[in-house]
Amino acid sequence: MIEGQLALWLNIVTIVILAFVIANFTISIIVSLLAQKFINLQVKSRKIVLWLLVTLPWLSSICVALYFLRGYTNSTVFQSEAEYAHWHHMDIFNWLSWHGATLIIALVFTVYILGKKLIQLKRHHKDLVNLASISKPLSSDVIEIELPESSAFTAGFINKKCFITSGMLKEMTAEEVAVVLGHERAHAKMNDPLKKWLFSIFTAFFIPSLAAHLKLHMTLAMEQAADNAVVNSDIAPTFVASTLVKAARLNALYSPVKNNELVANFGADVLEQRVYFLLGQLNLKPVNKMLTAILVTFILAVCLSSIDGVHHLIETVLNH
């Protein structure tokens, strides 16, 4: 058993974990109900909303922790217990209680997720090193991979590079190659490989099916933004769309790097929506800021109002 200031901090961590679970559950329900609505948002707005959704459980739990900390540090233990019903004995922490079990499970799961992502990153780096033996630079930021398959992607967090296979260079015209490389340079400029990997870490704390939907929506937004970056006075949206369709036909699902959470590729991902976007067939709208603010406030309110009830329910079922 631990007493004193350390016990207070450990109990606060338990509160953070419960608040995180409540916020995660609430957001999961909201995303399940409104997932298809994301497609109708403008690309920039959609990215902001998606980042907000995956980080909101963390932000909500931090806000709840600060709220409880403020109450317990600005009053005596007895006053705090009277004000925050059921969260009694904040100055005592027992590892053999459900508080301790909750903290240990959360810690093990978090270490597992981070360890898995770091191993994924290490394997990705190894893949890129192996590709170096069959690659040659075409410019300072473009590398040709001598493979017959057709593929193009961007990788790297700091020293970002665009990769294209000799198979794709052979099958495409110079104009089409310019579109592909323009698309990949846009990914590099927007730091999409790093953002995609970080986004996959945040989504790993959601249930797998929901995480897959969130990652798919982010992939679509990133690909649409890169597609749009290529369009200018010399390159028409229809030509970019036709190049995209051709790339899909030329085995665009193939990639020399196996893990697509660490690369941004010019492939067949969400092909139909990307083509419709380029052809102007999607009526995209900006995000409703008022509705977004209400959503954030609602989730914070749910966490603050539910945390005590959830604690009391657990205390009723289990021994403290």
Secondary structure, 3 states (H helix, E strand, C coil): CEECHHHHHHHHHHHHHHHHHHHHHHHHHHHHHHHHHHHHECHHHHHHHHHHHHHHHHHHHHHHHHHHHHHHHCCCHHHHHHHCCCCCCCCEECCCCHHHHHHHHHHHHHHHHHHHHHHHHHHHHHHHHHHHHHEEECCCCEEEECCCCCCEEEECCCCCEEEEEHHHHHHCCHHHHHHHHHHHHHHHHCCHHHHHHHHHHHHCCCCHHHHHHHHHHHHHHHHHHHHHHHCCCCCCHHHHHHHHHHHHHCCCCCCCCCCCCCEEECCCCCHHHHHHHHCCCCCCECCCHHHHHHHHHHHHHHHHHHHHHHHHHHHHHCCC
